[in-house]
Amino acid sequence: MKAEAIVLAKYRMERACETLEEAELLFEQGKFNGTVNRAYYAAYYAAKAMLALRHLDSSRHSGALALFGREFVKTGIIEPKFGRFLHELFDNRQEGDYKDFQVVTRDDAYKAIHQSKDFVAGIGFELDRLLEE
């Protein structure tokens, strides 16, 4: 594994963890739309950390999600639930960011944070395992 890929993957995981903290702060302040946004981005950065190890990337979110699914979920490296979480977080973020009059509830935001926490933790575990090989 190339050193640049490892550095990039670790950077993206740090960014994922920091963004997850932002989601939690927004949740505490009752900013539920922002919570869902940051929860998605935390998972997205974690997914991109995994892609970095394979020297893969996409400038589009849909492309990155497709690559993640193809390389890690369909191959059994990552549990299918994480693929579902990532897509659900993406869809909810899209609606909250772009759909007029979209109401994001406290329950929606709570679910997004917990999905994102599970995703980031699961990806972090797998990333550490791959880096030890």
Buried (B, 14 or more C-beta within 10 A) or exposed (E): EEEEBBEBBBBBBEBBBEBBEBBBEBBEEEBBBBBBBBBBBBBBBBBBBBBBBBEBEBEEBEEBBEBBBEBBBEEEEBBEEBBBBBBBBBEBBBBBEEEEEBEBEEEBBBBBBEBBBBBBEBBBEBBEEBEEE
